[in-house]
């Protein structure tokens, strides 16, 4: 029988713990690397097709739109089915905007053929409030506000499970299977919208 002294046992335990921590760290880095960044500061307009004539511009540390003759969208060039979408945005208090997901038609974006996580502080109805999904899930009182500040939307679509988080608050957790795949789109319709980070990862 081979006997292992106490110091050698401690060395083996220490090495085992180190290897476990290293493996956990590598897994964490791998998970982080699955995020694809489409907008980073003022860079990223080329990753989208533009519908409408809003004045999307890259300036300072973000992409923004302030005017146009009607609603306009930045439409992703790829389609997605199950994913998490993280959007850092600033919206003026009078902004009408939204994040549209799983759109049926990349050239015809609307809130019936896409899931729209709304950004619209001026609408008093919970069905159209900021943080809700239009026609699917109204927002619970009190209605969250996004105007005149930086915000983070974390949107999760996994099969029929739809979740919306606004600045860490879960505003929607619902089941709906109306739409299963398609591009996503970032809307400007009124006021000022700024985007400084847009990231997506597929589930």
Backbone as JSON Lines, residues from 0, in Angstrom:
{"i":0,"aa":"X","n":[0.84,-1.19,0.0],"ca":[0.0,0.0,0.0],"c":[0.89,1.25,0.0]}
{"i":1,"aa":"X","n":[0.54,2.2,-0.87],"ca":[1.3,3.45,-0.95],"c":[0.69,4.45,0.01]}
{"i":2,"aa":"X","n":[1.56,5.01,0.89],"ca":[1.08,5.98,1.86],"c":[1.44,7.39,1.38]}
{"i":3,"aa":"X","n":[0.49,8.3,1.47],"ca":[0.7,9.68,1.06],"c":[0.73,10.54,2.31]}
{"i":4,"aa":"X","n":[1.82,11.29,2.49],"ca":[1.92,12.09,3.71],"c":[0.96,13.27,3.67]}
{"i":5,"aa":"X","n":[0.77,13.9,4.82],"ca":[-0.22,14.97,4.98],"c":[0.06,16.17,4.08]}
{"i":6,"aa":"X","n":[1.32,16.57,3.95],"ca":[1.67,17.73,3.13],"c":[1.35,17.47,1.66]}
{"i":7,"aa":"X","n":[1.62,16.23,1.22],"ca":[1.34,15.9,-0.18],"c":[-0.17,15.9,-0.44]}
{"i":8,"aa":"X","n":[-0.94,15.43,0.54],"ca":[-2.4,15.47,0.41],"c":[-2.89,16.91,0.27]}
{"i":9,"aa":"X","n":[-2.33,17.8,1.11],"ca":[-2.73,19.21,1.02],"c":[-2.38,19.8,-0.34]}
{"i":10,"aa":"X","n":[-1.22,19.39,-0.87],"ca":[-0.8,19.88,-2.19],"c":[-1.78,19.42,-3.26]}
{"i":11,"aa":"X","n":[-2.2,18.16,-3.19],"ca":[-3.16,17.63,-4.17],"c":[-4.5,18.36,-4.08]}
{"i":12,"aa":"X","n":[-4.94,18.61,-2.84],"ca":[-6.21,19.32,-2.65],"c":[-6.12,20.73,-3.21]}
{"i":13,"aa":"X","n":[-4.99,21.4,-2.95],"ca":[-4.78,22.76,-3.45],"c":[-4.77,22.8,-4.96]}
{"i":14,"aa":"X","n":[-4.05,21.85,-5.56],"ca":[-4.0,21.77,-7.03],"c":[-5.38,21.5,-7.62]}
{"i":15,"aa":"X","n":[-6.14,20.62,-6.96],"ca":[-7.49,20.32,-7.43],"c":[-8.39,21.54,-7.38]}
{"i":16,"aa":"X","n":[-8.28,22.29,-6.29],"ca":[-9.09,23.52,-6.15],"c":[-8.72,24.54,-7.21]}
{"i":17,"aa":"X","n":[-7.41,24.66,-7.45],"ca":[-6.94,25.61,-8.47],"c":[-7.48,25.24,-9.85]}
{"i":18,"aa":"X","n":[-7.4,23.94,-10.18],"ca":[-7.9,23.49,-11.49],"c":[-9.4,23.73,-11.62]}
{"i":19,"aa":"X","n":[-10.15,23.54,-10.52],"ca":[-11.59,23.78,-10.55],"c":[-11.88,25.26,-10.78]}
{"i":20,"aa":"X","n":[-11.18,26.13,-10.06],"ca":[-11.37,27.57,-10.24],"c":[-11.01,28.01,-11.65]}
{"i":21,"aa":"X","n":[-9.94,27.44,-12.19],"ca":[-9.53,27.76,-13.56],"c":[-10.6,27.35,-14.56]}
{"i":22,"aa":"X","n":[-11.16,26.16,-14.36],"ca":[-12.21,25.69,-15.27],"c":[-13.44,26.58,-15.2]}
{"i":23,"aa":"X","n":[-13.83,26.99,-13.98],"ca":[-14.98,27.88,-13.81],"c":[-14.72,29.21,-14.49]}
{"i":24,"aa":"X","n":[-13.51,29.74,-14.34],"ca":[-13.15,31.02,-14.97],"c":[-13.21,30.93,-16.49]}
{"i":25,"aa":"X","n":[-12.72,29.81,-17.03],"ca":[-12.74,29.64,-18.49],"c":[-14.17,29.52,-19.01]}
{"i":26,"aa":"X","n":[-15.03,28.82,-18.25],"ca":[-16.44,28.72,-18.64],"c":[-17.12,30.08,-18.62]}
{"i":27,"aa":"X","n":[-16.8,30.88,-17.6],"ca":[-17.39,32.22,-17.5],"c":[-16.96,33.08,-18.68]}
{"i":28,"aa":"X","n":[-15.66,33.0,-19.04],"ca":[-15.19,33.77,-20.19],"c":[-15.82,33.3,-21.48]}
{"i":29,"aa":"X","n":[-16.02,31.99,-21.61],"ca":[-16.67,31.45,-22.82],"c":[-18.1,31.93,-22.92]}
{"i":30,"aa":"X","n":[-18.81,31.95,-21.76],"ca":[-20.2,32.43,-21.76],"c":[-20.25,33.9,-22.15]}
{"i":31,"aa":"X","n":[-19.32,34.69,-21.62],"ca":[-19.29,36.12,-21.94],"c":[-19.01,36.34,-23.42]}
{"i":32,"aa":"X","n":[-18.17,35.5,-24.0],"ca":[-17.79,35.7,-25.39],"c":[-18.91,35.37,-26.36]}
{"i":33,"aa":"X","n":[-19.99,34.75,-25.88],"ca":[-21.09,34.43,-26.79],"c":[-21.9,35.65,-27.17]}
{"i":34,"aa":"X","n":[-21.71,36.76,-26.45],"ca":[-22.39,38.0,-26.82],"c":[-21.79,38.57,-28.09]}
{"i":35,"aa":"X","n":[-22.62,38.96,-29.03],"ca":[-22.18,39.66,-30.24],"c":[-22.57,41.12,-30.11]}
{"i":36,"aa":"X","n":[-21.59,42.01,-30.22],"ca":[-21.85,43.44,-30.09],"c":[-22.11,44.04,-31.46]}
{"i":37,"aa":"X","n":[-23.29,44.64,-31.63],"ca":[-23.68,45.23,-32.91],"c":[-23.57,46.75,-32.89]}
{"i":38,"aa":"X","n":[-23.75,47.36,-31.73],"ca":[-23.5,48.8,-31.57],"c":[-22.6,48.98,-30.36]}
{"i":39,"aa":"X","n":[-21.53,49.71,-30.54],"ca":[-20.6,49.99,-29.45],"c":[-20.19,51.45,-29.54]}
{"i":40,"aa":"X","n":[-20.79,52.28,-28.71],"ca":[-20.55,53.71,-28.82],"c":[-21.13,54.24,-30.12]}
{"i":41,"aa":"X","n":[-20.3,54.93,-30.9],"ca":[-20.75,55.49,-32.18],"c":[-20.54,54.54,-33.34]}
{"i":42,"aa":"X","n":[-20.11,53.32,-33.07],"ca":[-19.84,52.35,-34.14],"c":[-20.94,51.31,-34.24]}
{"i":43,"aa":"X","n":[-21.28,50.92,-35.47],"ca":[-22.21,49.83,-35.65],"c":[-23.36,50.07,-36.61]}
{"i":44,"aa":"X","n":[-23.51,51.28,-37.12],"ca":[-24.61,51.53,-38.06],"c":[-24.58,50.57,-39.25]}
{"i":45,"aa":"X","n":[-23.37,50.17,-39.65],"ca":[-23.23,49.3,-40.82],"c":[-23.81,47.9,-40.57]}
{"i":46,"aa":"X","n":[-24.1,47.56,-39.31],"ca":[-24.66,46.25,-39.0],"c":[-26.17,46.19,-39.18]}
{"i":47,"aa":"X","n":[-26.76,47.3,-39.63],"ca":[-28.22,47.37,-39.75],"c":[-28.63,47.92,-41.12]}
{"i":48,"aa":"X","n":[-29.78,47.49,-41.55],"ca":[-30.45,48.11,-42.7],"c":[-31.4,49.18,-42.14]}
{"i":49,"aa":"X","n":[-31.51,50.29,-42.85],"ca":[-32.35,51.39,-42.37],"c":[-33.65,51.44,-43.16]}
{"i":50,"aa":"X","n":[-34.75,51.46,-42.44],"ca":[-36.08,51.66,-43.05],"c":[-36.6,52.99,-42.54]}
{"i":51,"aa":"X","n":[-37.08,53.84,-43.45],"ca":[-37.54,55.17,-43.07],"c":[-36.44,56.19,-43.25]}
{"i":52,"aa":"X","n":[-36.77,57.46,-42.96],"ca":[-35.82,58.52,-43.25],"c":[-35.37,59.3,-42.01]}
{"i":53,"aa":"X","n":[-35.42,58.69,-40.85],"ca":[-34.92,59.37,-39.65],"c":[-33.43,59.65,-39.83]}
{"i":54,"aa":"X","n":[-32.96,60.69,-39.17],"ca":[-31.57,61.13,-39.35],"c":[-30.61,60.38,-38.41]}
{"i":55,"aa":"X","n":[-30.52,59.06,-38.59],"ca":[-29.6,58.25,-37.8],"c":[-28.17,58.73,-38.04]}
{"i":56,"aa":"X","n":[-27.47,59.08,-36.99],"ca":[-26.09,59.56,-37.11],"c":[-25.23,58.96,-36.01]}
{"i":57,"aa":"X","n":[-23.95,58.84,-36.3],"ca":[-22.96,58.42,-35.31],"c":[-22.24,59.65,-34.81]}
{"i":58,"aa":"X","n":[-22.34,59.93,-33.53],"ca":[-21.67,61.1,-33.0],"c":[-21.31,60.89,-31.55]}
{"i":59,"aa":"X","n":[-20.18,61.48,-31.16],"ca":[-19.67,61.36,-29.8],"c":[-19.59,59.88,-29.41]}
{"i":60,"aa":"X","n":[-20.37,59.45,-28.45],"ca":[-20.24,58.07,-27.96],"c":[-21.51,57.26,-28.16]}
{"i":61,"aa":"X","n":[-22.3,57.6,-29.18],"ca":[-23.54,56.87,-29.4],"c":[-24.06,57.12,-30.82]}
{"i":62,"aa":"X","n":[-25.08,56.35,-31.17],"ca":[-25.82,56.54,-32.41],"c":[-27.16,57.15,-32.02]}
{"i":63,"aa":"X","n":[-27.64,58.14,-32.77],"ca":[-28.89,58.77,-32.37],"c":[-29.73,59.18,-33.57]}
{"i":64,"aa":"X","n":[-31.02,59.4,-33.28],"ca":[-31.96,59.96,-34.26],"c":[-32.82,60.98,-33.53]}
{"i":65,"aa":"X","n":[-33.12,62.07,-34.24],"ca":[-33.9,63.15,-33.62],"c":[-35.07,63.6,-34.48]}
{"i":66,"aa":"X","n":[-35.06,63.29,-35.77],"ca":[-36.17,63.75,-36.61],"c":[-36.3,62.88,-37.86]}
{"i":67,"aa":"X","n":[-37.49,62.96,-38.45],"ca":[-37.8,62.22,-39.66],"c":[-39.24,62.49,-40.03]}
{"i":68,"aa":"X","n":[-39.65,62.03,-41.2],"ca":[-41.03,62.28,-41.63],"c":[-42.01,61.25,-41.08]}
{"i":69,"aa":"X","n":[-41.49,60.21,-40.46],"ca":[-42.32,59.16,-39.89],"c":[-41.43,58.17,-39.17]}
{"i":70,"aa":"X","n":[-42.03,57.08,-38.7],"ca":[-41.25,56.09,-37.96],"c":[-40.14,55.51,-38.83]}
{"i":71,"aa":"X","n":[-39.03,55.22,-38.18],"ca":[-37.86,54.67,-38.86],"c":[-37.23,53.6,-37.98]}
{"i":72,"aa":"X","n":[-36.55,52.63,-38.61],"ca":[-35.97,51.52,-37.87],"c":[-34.56,51.2,-38.34]}
{"i":73,"aa":"X","n":[-33.75,50.75,-37.4],"ca":[-32.51,50.05,-37.71],"c":[-32.83,48.57,-37.6]}
{"i":74,"aa":"X","n":[-32.73,47.85,-38.71],"ca":[-33.14,46.44,-38.76],"c":[-31.91,45.55,-38.85]}
{"i":75,"aa":"X","n":[-31.83,44.58,-37.96],"ca":[-30.67,43.67,-37.96],"c":[-30.61,42.9,-39.27]}
{"i":76,"aa":"X","n":[-29.4,42.63,-39.73],"ca":[-29.23,41.92,-41.0],"c":[-29.43,40.41,-40.85]}
{"i":77,"aa":"X","n":[-29.39,39.93,-39.61],"ca":[-29.61,38.51,-39.36],"c":[-30.94,38.29,-38.66]}
{"i":78,"aa":"X","n":[-31.46,37.08,-38.79],"ca":[-32.67,36.68,-38.08],"c":[-32.29,35.86,-36.86]}
{"i":79,"aa":"X","n":[-33.14,35.9,-35.85],"ca":[-32.87,35.19,-34.6],"c":[-34.16,34.56,-34.11]}
{"i":80,"aa":"X","n":[-34.03,33.4,-33.43],"ca":[-35.22,32.79,-32.85],"c":[-35.18,32.87,-31.32]}
{"i":81,"aa":"X","n":[-34.25,32.18,-30.68],"ca":[-34.13,32.23,-29.23],"c":[-32.87,33.0,-28.86]}
{"i":82,"aa":"X","n":[-33.03,34.04,-28.03],"ca":[-31.9,34.93,-27.79],"c":[-32.13,35.82,-26.58]}
{"i":83,"aa":"X","n":[-31.05,36.44,-26.13],"ca":[-31.11,37.57,-25.22],"c":[-30.57,38.78,-25.96]}
{"i":84,"aa":"X","n":[-31.26,39.9,-25.81],"ca":[-30.88,41.15,-26.46],"c":[-30.73,42.21,-25.38]}
{"i":85,"aa":"X","n":[-29.54,42.84,-25.37],"ca":[-29.26,43.87,-24.37],"c":[-29.09,45.2,-25.09]}
{"i":86,"aa":"X","n":[-29.9,46.19,-24.71],"ca":[-29.9,47.48,-25.39],"c":[-29.72,48.59,-24.35]}
{"i":87,"aa":"X","n":[-28.64,49.35,-24.49],"ca":[-28.44,50.54,-23.66],"c":[-28.93,51.75,-24.47]}
{"i":88,"aa":"X","n":[-29.93,52.45,-23.95],"ca":[-30.54,53.54,-24.71],"c":[-30.84,54.73,-23.81]}
{"i":89,"aa":"X","n":[-30.86,55.89,-24.43],"ca":[-31.31,57.14,-23.79],"c":[-32.46,57.65,-24.63]}
{"i":90,"aa":"X","n":[-33.57,57.98,-23.98],"ca":[-34.75,58.47,-24.69],"c":[-35.2,59.77,-24.04]}
{"i":91,"aa":"X","n":[-35.52,60.77,-24.85],"ca":[-36.08,62.0,-24.29],"c":[-37.44,61.7,-23.69]}
{"i":92,"aa":"X","n":[-37.92,62.56,-22.82],"ca":[-39.18,62.3,-22.1],"c":[-40.36,62.17,-23.05]}
{"i":93,"aa":"X","n":[-40.26,62.79,-24.26],"ca":[-41.37,62.73,-25.21],"c":[-41.14,61.72,-26.33]}
{"i":94,"aa":"X","n":[-40.14,60.86,-26.15],"ca":[-39.79,59.9,-27.21],"c":[-40.88,58.85,-27.4]}
{"i":95,"aa":"X","n":[-41.03,58.43,-28.64],"ca":[-41.82,57.26,-29.0],"c":[-40.87,56.34,-29.73]}
{"i":96,"aa":"X","n":[-40.58,55.21,-29.12],"ca":[-39.57,54.3,-29.67],"c":[-39.92,52.88,-29.24]}
{"i":97,"aa":"X","n":[-39.07,51.94,-29.56],"ca":[-39.3,50.57,-29.16],"c":[-38.28,49.63,-29.76]}
{"i":98,"aa":"X","n":[-38.23,48.43,-29.22],"ca":[-37.37,47.37,-29.75],"c":[-38.29,46.28,-30.27]}
{"i":99,"aa":"X","n":[-38.21,46.02,-31.57],"ca":[-39.08,45.05,-32.24],"c":[-38.3,43.76,-32.45]}
{"i":100,"aa":"X","n":[-38.94,42.61,-32.17],"ca":[-38.23,41.33,-32.21],"c":[-39.03,40.26,-32.95]}
{"i":101,"aa":"X","n":[-38.29,39.31,-33.52],"ca":[-38.88,38.22,-34.31],"c":[-39.83,38.75,-35.37]}
{"i":102,"aa":"X","n":[-39.39,39.74,-36.1],"ca":[-40.24,40.37,-37.11],"c":[-40.45,39.43,-38.3]}
{"i":103,"aa":"X","n":[-41.68,39.34,-38.76],"ca":[-42.01,38.46,-39.88],"c":[-41.38,38.92,-41.18]}
{"i":104,"aa":"X","n":[-41.34,40.23,-41.39],"ca":[-40.88,40.8,-42.65],"c":[-39.9,41.92,-42.35]}
{"i":105,"aa":"X","n":[-38.66,41.76,-42.81],"ca":[-37.61,42.75,-42.52],"c":[-37.87,44.09,-43.18]}
{"i":106,"aa":"X","n":[-38.77,44.14,-44.15],"ca":[-39.06,45.39,-44.85],"c":[-40.38,46.01,-44.42]}
{"i":107,"aa":"X","n":[-41.1,45.33,-43.54],"ca":[-42.38,45.86,-43.05],"c":[-42.44,45.62,-41.55]}
{"i":108,"aa":"X","n":[-41.95,46.6,-40.81],"ca":[-41.87,46.47,-39.36],"c":[-43.1,47.1,-38.72]}
{"i":109,"aa":"X","n":[-43.79,46.35,-37.89],"ca":[-44.92,46.9,-37.14],"c":[-45.15,46.07,-35.89]}
{"i":110,"aa":"X","n":[-46.04,46.57,-35.0],"ca":[-46.23,45.92,-33.7],"c":[-47.19,44.74,-33.75]}
{"i":111,"aa":"X","n":[-47.66,44.38,-34.93],"ca":[-48.46,43.17,-35.09],"c":[-47.63,42.01,-35.62]}
{"i":112,"aa":"X","n":[-46.66,42.34,-36.46],"ca":[-45.81,41.31,-37.07],"c":[-44.47,41.17,-36.36]}
{"i":113,"aa":"X","n":[-44.31,41.84,-35.25],"ca":[-43.12,41.74,-34.39],"c":[-43.58,41.83,-32.94]}
{"i":114,"aa":"X","n":[-42.76,41.34,-32.03],"ca":[-42.95,41.68,-30.62],"c":[-42.28,43.02,-30.38]}
{"i":115,"aa":"X","n":[-43.01,43.99,-29.83],"ca":[-42.42,45.3,-29.57],"c":[-42.33,45.57,-28.06]}
{"i":116,"aa":"X","n":[-41.09,45.65,-27.57],"ca":[-40.86,46.14,-26.2],"c":[-40.87,47.67,-26.3]}
{"i":117,"aa":"X","n":[-41.91,48.28,-25.75],"ca":[-42.16,49.68,-26.01],"c":[-41.28,50.62,-25.19]}
{"i":118,"aa":"X","n":[-41.04,51.82,-25.76],"ca":[-40.4,52.94,-25.07],"c":[-41.29,54.14,-25.37]}
{"i":119,"aa":"X","n":[-42.19,54.46,-24.44],"ca":[-43.21,55.47,-24.75],"c":[-43.79,56.0,-23.43]}
{"i":120,"aa":"X","n":[-43.02,56.83,-22.74],"ca":[-43.44,57.31,-21.42],"c":[-44.73,58.11,-21.45]}
{"i":121,"aa":"X","n":[-45.02,58.73,-22.58],"ca":[-46.18,59.63,-22.65],"c":[-47.51,58.89,-22.76]}
{"i":122,"aa":"X","n":[-47.48,57.59,-23.08],"ca":[-48.73,56.83,-23.15],"c":[-49.15,56.41,-21.75]}
{"i":123,"aa":"X","n":[-50.33,56.81,-21.3],"ca":[-50.76,56.49,-19.94],"c":[-51.29,55.07,-19.78]}
{"i":124,"aa":"X","n":[-51.63,54.4,-20.91],"ca":[-52.21,53.06,-20.82],"c":[-51.11,52.02,-20.58]}
{"i":125,"aa":"X","n":[-51.36,51.11,-19.64],"ca":[-50.38,50.06,-19.33],"c":[-50.09,49.18,-20.54]}
{"i":126,"aa":"X","n":[-51.06,49.05,-21.45],"ca":[-50.88,48.2,-22.63],"c":[-49.82,48.75,-23.58]}
{"i":127,"aa":"X","n":[-49.55,50.06,-23.48],"ca":[-48.57,50.68,-24.37],"c":[-47.41,51.33,-23.6]}
{"i":128,"aa":"X","n":[-47.31,51.04,-22.33],"ca":[-46.29,51.69,-21.5],"c":[-44.88,51.19,-21.78]}
{"i":129,"aa":"X","n":[-43.93,52.01,-21.4],"ca":[-42.53,51.61,-21.46],"c":[-42.33,50.37,-20.59]}
{"i":130,"aa":"X","n":[-41.68,49.35,-21.16],"ca":[-41.45,48.12,-20.42],"c":[-42.4,46.99,-20.76]}
{"i":131,"aa":"X","n":[-43.46,47.29,-21.5],"ca":[-44.41,46.25,-21.88],"c":[-44.16,45.75,-23.29]}
{"i":132,"aa":"X","n":[-44.85,44.69,-23.67],"ca":[-44.84,44.19,-25.05],"c":[-46.21,44.5,-25.64]}
{"i":133,"aa":"X","n":[-46.23,45.37,-26.62],"ca":[-47.48,45.86,-27.2],"c":[-48.32,44.69,-27.73]}
{"i":134,"aa":"X","n":[-49.61,44.7,-27.39],"ca":[-50.59,43.69,-27.79],"c":[-50.38,42.33,-27.13]}
{"i":135,"aa":"X","n":[-49.38,42.21,-26.27],"ca":[-49.1,40.91,-25.64],"c":[-49.12,41.01,-24.12]}
{"i":136,"aa":"X","n":[-48.38,41.96,-23.57],"ca":[-48.23,42.02,-22.12],"c":[-48.15,43.46,-21.64]}
{"i":137,"aa":"X","n":[-49.19,43.96,-20.97],"ca":[-49.13,45.31,-20.41],"c":[-48.18,45.35,-19.22]}
{"i":138,"aa":"X","n":[-47.81,46.56,-18.83],"ca":[-46.9,46.76,-17.7],"c":[-47.72,46.93,-16.43]}
{"i":139,"aa":"X","n":[-47.22,46.35,-15.34],"ca":[-47.9,46.53,-14.06],"c":[-47.61,47.92,-13.5]}
{"i":140,"aa":"X","n":[-48.57,48.45,-12.74],"ca":[-48.38,49.73,-12.06],"c":[-47.34,49.57,-10.94]}
{"i":141,"aa":"X","n":[-46.56,50.61,-10.66],"ca":[-46.5,51.88,-11.38],"c":[-45.74,51.74,-12.69]}
{"i":142,"aa":"X","n":[-46.18,52.48,-13.71],"ca":[-45.54,52.38,-15.01],"c":[-44.1,52.91,-14.91]}
{"i":143,"aa":"X","n":[-43.12,52.14,-15.41],"ca":[-41.74,52.63,-15.37],"c":[-41.55,53.78,-16.35]}
{"i":144,"aa":"X","n":[-40.55,54.61,-16.08],"ca":[-40.23,55.74,-16.95],"c":[-38.77,55.63,-17.4]}
{"i":145,"aa":"X","n":[-38.54,55.97,-18.65],"ca":[-37.19,55.89,-19.2],"c":[-36.66,57.24,-19.66]}
{"i":146,"aa":"X","n":[-37.49,58.28,-19.62],"ca":[-37.15,59.55,-20.23],"c":[-35.99,60.28,-19.59]}
{"i":147,"aa":"X","n":[-35.16,60.86,-20.47],"ca":[-34.05,61.73,-20.08],"c":[-33.03,61.05,-19.18]}
{"i":148,"aa":"X","n":[-32.79,59.77,-19.43],"ca":[-31.76,59.05,-18.69],"c":[-31.31,57.85,-19.52]}
{"i":149,"aa":"X","n":[-30.15,57.31,-19.15],"ca":[-29.68,56.07,-19.78],"c":[-30.38,54.89,-19.12]}
{"i":150,"aa":"X","n":[-30.77,53.93,-19.95],"ca":[-31.51,52.75,-19.5],"c":[-30.9,51.5,-20.12]}
{"i":151,"aa":"X","n":[-31.22,50.37,-19.52],"ca":[-30.81,49.08,-20.08],"c":[-32.03,48.18,-20.2]}
{"i":152,"aa":"X","n":[-32.31,47.78,-21.43],"ca":[-33.3,46.74,-21.69],"c":[-32.57,45.41,-21.8]}
{"i":153,"aa":"X","n":[-33.04,44.39,-21.08],"ca":[-32.58,43.03,-21.27],"c":[-33.8,42.22,-21.68]}
{"i":154,"aa":"X","n":[-33.81,41.76,-22.92],"ca":[-34.97,41.11,-23.52],"c":[-34.61,39.66,-23.79]}
{"i":155,"aa":"X","n":[-35.41,38.74,-23.27],"ca":[-35.15,37.31,-23.43],"c":[-36.33,36.66,-24.13]}
{"i":156,"aa":"X","n":[-36.07,36.03,-25.26],"ca":[-37.08,35.28,-25.99],"c":[-36.56,33.86,-26.14]}
{"i":157,"aa":"X","n":[-37.18,32.94,-25.42],"ca":[-36.75,31.54,-25.41],"c":[-37.97,30.67,-25.66]}
{"i":158,"aa":"X","n":[-38.14,30.24,-26.9],"ca":[-39.36,29.54,-27.27],"c":[-40.54,30.48,-27.11]}
{"i":159,"aa":"X","n":[-41.55,30.04,-26.36],"ca":[-42.73,30.9,-26.15],"c":[-42.61,31.74,-24.87]}
{"i":160,"aa":"X","n":[-41.46,31.67,-24.22],"ca":[-41.25,32.41,-22.97],"c":[-40.61,33.76,-23.29]}
{"i":161,"aa":"X","n":[-41.32,34.84,-22.99],"ca":[-40.87,36.19,-23.29],"c":[-40.67,36.94,-21.98]}
{"i":162,"aa":"X","n":[-39.49,37.53,-21.81],"ca":[-39.21,38.3,-20.59],"c":[-38.58,39.64,-20.96]}
{"i":163,"aa":"X","n":[-39.01,40.66,-20.23],"ca":[-38.46,42.01,-20.4],"c":[-37.97,42.5,-19.05]}
{"i":164,"aa":"X","n":[-36.74,42.99,-19.02],"ca":[-36.21,43.67,-17.83],"c":[-35.79,45.07,-18.24]}
{"i":165,"aa":"X","n":[-36.22,46.04,-17.46],"ca":[-35.83,47.43,-17.68],"c":[-35.1,47.91,-16.44]}
{"i":166,"aa":"X","n":[-33.82,48.21,-16.61],"ca":[-32.99,48.67,-15.48],"c":[-33.07,47.72,-14.29]}
{"i":167,"aa":"X","n":[-33.06,46.43,-14.58],"ca":[-33.06,45.42,-13.53],"c":[-34.43,45.04,-13.0]}
{"i":168,"aa":"X","n":[-35.49,45.72,-13.43],"ca":[-36.85,45.39,-12.98],"c":[-37.54,44.54,-14.02]}
{"i":169,"aa":"X","n":[-38.03,43.37,-13.61],"ca":[-38.78,42.5,-14.52],"c":[-40.15,43.12,-14.77]}
{"i":170,"aa":"X","n":[-40.4,43.52,-16.02],"ca":[-41.66,44.17,-16.35],"c":[-42.6,43.26,-17.14]}
{"i":171,"aa":"X","n":[-42.05,42.22,-17.76],"ca":[-42.87,41.26,-18.5],"c":[-42.3,39.87,-18.28]}
{"i":172,"aa":"X","n":[-43.19,38.92,-18.01],"ca":[-42.83,37.5,-17.93],"c":[-44.07,36.75,-18.39]}
{"i":173,"aa":"X","n":[-44.08,36.36,-19.67],"ca":[-45.32,35.88,-20.27],"c":[-45.01,34.78,-21.28]}
{"i":174,"aa":"X","n":[-46.03,34.03,-21.61],"ca":[-45.93,33.0,-22.65],"c":[-46.73,33.43,-23.87]}
{"i":175,"aa":"X","n":[-46.11,33.35,-25.04],"ca":[-46.8,33.67,-26.28],"c":[-46.04,33.02,-27.43]}
{"i":176,"aa":"X","n":[-46.76,32.36,-28.32],"ca":[-46.1,31.65,-29.42],"c":[-46.51,32.19,-30.78]}
{"i":177,"aa":"X","n":[-46.89,33.46,-30.84],"ca":[-47.35,34.04,-32.11],"c":[-46.23,34.15,-33.14]}
{"i":178,"aa":"X","n":[-45.02,34.43,-32.68],"ca":[-43.89,34.67,-33.58],"c":[-42.72,33.81,-33.15]}
{"i":179,"aa":"X","n":[-42.02,33.24,-34.12],"ca":[-40.96,32.3,-33.73],"c":[-39.55,32.69,-34.19]}
{"i":180,"aa":"X","n":[-39.44,33.56,-35.19],"ca":[-38.11,33.9,-35.68],"c":[-38.17,35.15,-36.55]}
{"i":181,"aa":"X","n":[-37.04,35.83,-36.65],"ca":[-36.96,37.0,-37.52],"c":[-35.93,37.98,-37.02]}
{"i":182,"aa":"X","n":[-35.66,39.03,-37.79],"ca":[-34.72,40.07,-37.35],"c":[-35.32,40.88,-36.21]}
{"i":183,"aa":"X","n":[-34.47,41.67,-35.56],"ca":[-34.96,42.64,-34.6],"c":[-34.73,44.03,-35.16]}
{"i":184,"aa":"X","n":[-35.45,45.02,-34.63],"ca":[-35.37,46.38,-35.16],"c":[-35.47,47.39,-34.02]}
{"i":185,"aa":"X","n":[-34.72,48.47,-34.16],"ca":[-34.68,49.55,-33.17],"c":[-35.38,50.76,-33.78]}
{"i":186,"aa":"X","n":[-36.4,51.25,-33.11],"ca":[-37.28,52.26,-33.7],"c":[-37.01,53.67,-33.19]}
{"i":187,"aa":"X","n":[-37.1,54.63,-34.1],"ca":[-37.31,56.04,-33.75],"c":[-38.63,56.47,-34.37]}
{"i":188,"aa":"X","n":[-39.48,57.14,-33.56],"ca":[-40.73,57.67,-34.12],"c":[-40.99,59.11,-33.68]}
{"i":189,"aa":"X","n":[-40.38,59.52,-32.55],"ca":[-40.59,60.89,-32.06],"c":[-39.57,61.17,-30.96]}
{"i":190,"aa":"X","n":[-39.25,62.46,-30.76],"ca":[-38.31,62.83,-29.72],"c":[-36.88,62.51,-30.11]}
{"i":191,"aa":"X","n":[-36.07,62.16,-29.14],"ca":[-34.67,61.81,-29.39],"c":[-34.37,60.45,-28.81]}
{"i":192,"aa":"X","n":[-33.68,59.63,-29.59],"ca":[-33.25,58.3,-29.15],"c":[-31.75,58.18,-29.36]}
{"i":193,"aa":"X","n":[-31.05,57.72,-28.33],"ca":[-29.62,57.44,-28.44],"c":[-29.37,55.98,-28.08]}
{"i":194,"aa":"X","n":[-28.46,55.36,-28.8],"ca":[-28.07,53.97,-28.56],"c":[-26.56,53.92,-28.38]}
{"i":195,"aa":"X","n":[-26.1,53.38,-27.24],"ca":[-24.65,53.32,-27.05],"c":[-24.11,51.89,-26.94]}
{"i":196,"aa":"X","n":[-25.0,50.91,-26.77],"ca":[-24.55,49.52,-26.74],"c":[-25.73,48.62,-27.1]}
{"i":197,"aa":"X","n":[-25.53,47.77,-28.1],"ca":[-26.54,46.77,-28.46],"c":[-25.8,45.45,-28.63]}
{"i":198,"aa":"X","n":[-26.2,44.46,-27.83],"ca":[-25.56,43.15,-27.86],"c":[-26.62,42.05,-27.91]}
{"i":199,"aa":"X","n":[-26.29,40.96,-28.58],"ca":[-27.22,39.83,-28.66],"c":[-26.45,38.54,-28.47]}
{"i":200,"aa":"X","n":[-27.09,37.58,-27.84],"ca":[-26.53,36.23,-27.79],"c":[-27.65,35.23,-27.98]}
{"i":201,"aa":"X","n":[-27.35,34.23,-28.77],"ca":[-28.35,33.22,-29.09],"c":[-28.38,32.16,-28.0]}
{"i":202,"aa":"X","n":[-29.57,31.67,-27.7],"ca":[-29.75,30.67,-26.66],"c":[-29.89,29.27,-27.25]}
